[in-house]
Amino acid sequence: MRLSAMVFVVSAAALIAACQPQGEGGDAAQAPAPPPPAGDTAEAAPFDLLRAEGAQVNWIEAQIGPARTVVAGEREYDIGDCTVRMQAEDEVVTGYAVPMSAACASLVLPVLAHYGLPETVEMTFGQFAQARTNPAFRADCLHLCGNAADPWVYLESPGPRVTPGIRASAPLVDGDIIDASFDLRDRMRAEHGDDYVIDGRFNCDEAWSAAGRETLAPFRIQEIEVGYTPIERCD
């Protein structure tokens, strides 16, 4: 009885194996593994920053999560490996700033395209000025700035009433851009005196914008800001 049972079992196993689909070389084909959950392999699409302007903060955070920091009206969000700053008033986004870096390329390139700018994170101030119409030169500080924070320089390009303006900026931390900006500063001082520069009166008109565009032309932009607050410190 035991031998008969063993023969029956072996025969049944052989019959089952014979019924399996054959792969190459006569091997039984392997059943495909079930697909992994979508979240394990699918990379989340980047957030569309062009939809941020005028959006409710609650809606923004439903898309990208809560802000990492909130200081006054400025909120910092980590979107993938990119940190984006957004300005908000009464819980409505009024502007945003995004670094010009490889980590932020998927976020910033559509913004550059929308504003008719070269679609590269390597863009220079000269390329920005060529694409926009006579952007204004501005700076946080060019003389006796102290050590509280690194001053930034900007080219500001206002938009029409229905479109926010866009500005390009970089901090004065690299030796070459510092030297070039301080050379421009010294020309201002020679023509107008120290108080003109210390009080930032060069931000009040366009008298130095052409010289500022020429000064910054070869340097890379470090940040693009949409819906910015213009720098005007005028008496």
matplotlib code that plots the C-alpha trace (Angstrom):
import matplotlib.pyplot as plt

x = [0.0, 2.8, 4.5, 1.3, 0.6, 4.1, 3.8, 0.5, 2.0, 5.0, 2.8, 0.5, 3.5, 4.9, 1.5, 1.2, 4.8, 4.0, 1.0, 3.1, 4.0, 7.5, 10.2, 13.3, 15.2, 12.2, 12.3, 9.0, 8.2, 8.2, 5.1, 5.8, 6.3, 3.5, 4.3, 5.6, 3.4, 3.4, 4.9, 8.1, 9.2, 7.2, 8.9, 6.5, 6.0, 7.5, 5.1, 4.2, 5.5, 3.6, 0.4, 1.7, 1.2, -2.1, -2.8, -4.0, -1.3, -3.6, -3.8, 0.0, 0.6, -1.9, 0.3, 3.8, 3.4, 3.8, 6.5, 9.8, 10.1, 7.9, 9.4, 7.1, 5.5, 8.2, 7.8, 10.4, 9.3, 11.4, 10.2, 12.3, 15.9, 15.0, 14.2, 11.8, 10.9, 7.4, 6.0, 2.4, 0.0, -3.3, -2.6, -2.3, 1.0, 2.3, 5.7, 8.3, 12.1, 13.9, 17.6, 19.2, 20.7, 20.6, 18.4, 15.8, 16.0, 12.6, 10.9, 12.7, 13.0, 9.2, 9.3, 12.2, 10.4, 7.2, 9.2, 11.0, 14.4, 17.0, 16.1, 19.2, 20.2, 23.6, 22.1, 24.1, 22.9, 24.0, 21.6, 18.8, 19.3, 19.3, 16.0, 14.3, 13.9, 16.4, 16.1, 17.0, 20.2, 19.6, 21.6, 20.9, 24.1, 27.4, 29.3, 29.7, 27.4, 28.4, 28.5, 24.8, 24.2, 25.7, 24.3, 22.7, 22.7, 19.8, 18.4, 14.7, 12.3, 8.8, 5.9, 2.6, -0.3, -1.6, 1.9, 4.2, 7.7, 10.8, 14.2, 17.6, 19.9, 23.2, 24.9, 28.2, 30.2, 32.4, 35.6, 35.0, 31.5, 32.5, 35.4, 33.2, 30.4, 32.8, 34.4, 30.9, 30.5, 33.7, 32.6, 29.3, 31.3, 33.6, 30.6, 28.1, 29.9, 29.7, 26.2, 24.7, 26.0, 25.5, 21.9, 21.2, 20.1, 21.3, 18.1, 15.9, 16.4, 17.9, 21.0, 23.3, 21.3, 23.2, 26.5, 25.1, 23.9, 27.4, 29.0, 27.0, 26.8, 29.4, 28.3, 25.9, 22.5, 22.0, 18.3, 15.2, 12.3, 8.8, 6.4, 9.3, 9.0, 11.1, 14.1, 13.4, 15.0, 14.4, 13.9]
y = [0.0, 2.4, 1.7, 2.2, 5.5, 6.7, 5.8, 7.7, 10.8, 10.8, 10.3, 13.2, 15.5, 14.6, 15.3, 18.7, 19.6, 18.6, 20.9, 24.0, 26.5, 25.8, 28.5, 28.5, 25.2, 23.4, 24.9, 25.7, 29.4, 31.4, 33.4, 37.1, 38.7, 41.0, 44.7, 46.7, 49.3, 52.5, 54.6, 52.4, 53.2, 56.2, 59.5, 62.2, 64.9, 68.2, 70.9, 73.5, 76.8, 78.7, 77.8, 79.1, 82.8, 83.8, 80.4, 79.7, 78.5, 75.6, 74.5, 74.7, 72.6, 70.0, 69.5, 69.7, 69.4, 71.9, 74.6, 73.7, 77.2, 80.3, 83.7, 86.6, 86.2, 84.0, 80.2, 77.6, 74.4, 71.3, 70.0, 67.0, 68.1, 71.7, 74.4, 77.0, 80.2, 81.6, 84.9, 85.0, 87.7, 86.8, 83.1, 83.8, 83.3, 86.6, 85.4, 82.7, 82.3, 79.2, 78.4, 78.1, 74.6, 71.2, 70.0, 72.7, 72.3, 70.6, 73.4, 76.4, 75.6, 75.9, 79.3, 80.5, 79.3, 81.1, 84.4, 84.0, 83.3, 80.7, 77.3, 76.6, 76.8, 78.1, 81.4, 84.5, 88.0, 89.0, 86.4, 87.6, 91.2, 90.3, 88.4, 91.0, 94.7, 96.8, 95.3, 97.6, 97.1, 96.9, 95.9, 95.4, 97.1, 98.1, 100.0, 99.6, 96.6, 95.0, 91.3, 90.6, 88.9, 88.7, 91.5, 90.5, 92.1, 92.0, 92.7, 93.4, 93.1, 94.3, 92.6, 94.0, 94.4, 90.8, 89.2, 89.5, 90.7, 88.5, 89.2, 87.5, 87.6, 86.5, 87.0, 88.8, 85.9, 85.0, 87.1, 88.0, 89.3, 91.1, 92.8, 93.8, 95.1, 97.1, 98.6, 99.8, 101.1, 103.1, 104.7, 105.7, 107.1, 109.1, 110.7, 111.1, 110.7, 108.1, 108.9, 108.2, 104.6, 104.1, 105.2, 103.0, 106.0, 104.1, 102.0, 105.0, 105.5, 104.0, 106.1, 103.1, 100.3, 100.2, 100.1, 97.5, 95.2, 95.4, 94.7, 91.6, 90.3, 87.5, 86.1, 83.2, 83.9, 82.0, 82.6, 83.5, 85.3, 85.8, 88.3, 90.1, 93.2, 95.9, 97.2, 100.9, 102.8, 106.4, 109.5]
z = [0.0, 0.8, -2.5, -4.5, -2.7, -3.4, -7.1, -7.2, -5.6, -7.9, -11.0, -9.9, -9.4, -12.8, -14.4, -12.8, -13.9, -17.4, -17.5, -16.5, -19.3, -20.5, -20.8, -22.9, -22.8, -21.5, -18.0, -16.3, -16.8, -13.6, -12.8, -12.9, -9.5, -8.4, -9.1, -6.1, -4.6, -6.8, -4.0, -3.9, -7.4, -8.8, -8.1, -7.1, -9.7, -8.8, -7.5, -10.1, -8.6, -11.2, -9.3, -6.0, -6.6, -5.1, -3.7, -0.2, 2.2, 3.2, -0.4, -0.8, 2.3, 1.1, -1.9, -0.4, 3.4, 6.2, 6.3, 7.9, 9.3, 9.5, 10.3, 10.0, 6.6, 5.2, 5.1, 4.0, 2.4, 1.5, -1.9, -2.6, -2.1, -2.9, -0.2, -1.5, 0.3, 0.1, 1.2, 2.4, 3.6, 5.2, 4.4, 0.7, -1.1, -2.6, -3.9, -3.8, -4.2, -5.5, -5.7, -9.1, -8.4, -9.9, -6.9, -7.8, -11.6, -12.0, -10.0, -11.4, -15.1, -15.9, -14.1, -16.3, -19.4, -18.4, -18.0, -21.3, -19.7, -20.7, -19.3, -17.4, -13.7, -15.0, -16.1, -15.6, -14.8, -18.3, -19.8, -17.5, -18.5, -22.2, -21.9, -19.8, -20.6, -18.7, -15.2, -12.4, -10.3, -6.6, -3.5, 0.2, 1.1, -0.6, 2.1, 5.9, 5.8, 9.1, 9.8, 10.6, 7.2, 3.8, 1.5, -1.8, -5.2, -7.6, -11.0, -10.7, -13.6, -12.9, -14.6, -16.0, -13.6, -14.1, -13.9, -10.9, -11.4, -11.4, -10.0, -10.1, -7.1, -5.6, -2.2, -2.0, -0.7, -3.7, -4.1, -7.8, -7.4, -4.2, -6.0, -9.0, -6.8, -4.6, -7.7, -8.6, -5.1, -5.3, -8.5, -6.7, -3.8, -6.0, -7.8, -5.0, -1.7, 1.1, 2.3, -1.1, -0.9, 2.9, 2.7, -0.4, -2.5, -5.6, -5.1, -5.6, -9.3, -12.4, -12.5, -11.8, -13.3, -16.6, -14.8, -12.3, -15.2, -16.8, -13.4, -12.7, -16.3, -16.0, -12.7, -12.1, -10.6, -7.3, -6.7, -8.8, -7.0, -8.3, -6.7, -4.9, -2.8, -4.6, -2.7, -2.2, 0.7, -0.3, 1.8]

ax = plt.figure().add_subplot(projection="3d")
ax.plot(x, y, z, "-o")
ax.set_aspect("equal")
plt.show()
